[in-house]
Amino acid sequence: MLQLTAPAGQLRRALTEPLLPVAALALLAVAAAALDATVLCWAAVGALAGFALSGSV
C-alpha cells in the first residue's frame, strides 16, 4: 500500500495533536476543583485559555 506521509511526519503530527494536552489540563482543573485547590484550579484554567488563544487548538 502507498504511504502518503513519512514516519517523521506521522510522529510530528502525533506530538502536536492538541487533544492530549487539553484533556490533561481539563482533568487537572477538575481534580484541583474537587480537592478545593483554588490556585491550582485557576492555573489549569489559565493554561487552557492560553493554549486556546495561542492558536494551537
C-alpha positions in Angstrom: 0.0 0.0 0.0 1.2 3.5 -0.8 2.3 5.5 2.3 1.4 9.2 1.9 3.4 10.6 4.7 6.9 9.8 6.0 7.3 8.3 9.5 8.8 11.6 10.7 5.6 13.4 9.6 3.4 11.0 11.4 5.4 11.4 14.6 5.3 15.2 14.3 1.6 15.1 13.8 1.1 12.8 16.8 3.2 15.0 19.0 1.4 18.2 18.0 -2.1 16.8 18.4 -3.8 19.2 20.9 -6.2 16.6 22.3 -3.8 15.1 24.9 -2.6 18.4 26.5 -6.2 19.8 26.5 -7.5 16.6 28.1 -4.7 16.6 30.7 -5.3 20.2 31.6 -9.0 19.8 31.8 -8.6 16.8 34.1 -6.2 18.8 36.3 -8.6 21.6 36.6 -11.5 19.3 37.6 -9.3 17.4 40.1 -8.0 20.6 41.6 -11.5 21.9 41.9 -12.6 18.7 43.6 -9.7 19.0 46.1 -10.5 22.6 46.7 -7.1 23.6 45.4 -8.2 27.0 44.1 -4.9 28.3 42.9 -4.0 25.1 41.0 -7.5 25.1 39.5 -7.2 28.6 38.2 -3.7 27.9 37.0 -5.0 24.9 34.9 -7.9 27.0 33.6 -5.4 29.8 32.7 -3.2 27.3 30.9 -6.3 26.0 28.9 -7.1 29.6 28.0 -3.6 30.4 27.0 -3.4 27.2 24.9 -6.6 28.1 23.1 -5.6 31.7 22.5 -2.2 30.7 21.1 -3.8 29.2 18.1 -2.7 25.7 18.9 -6.3 24.4 19.2 
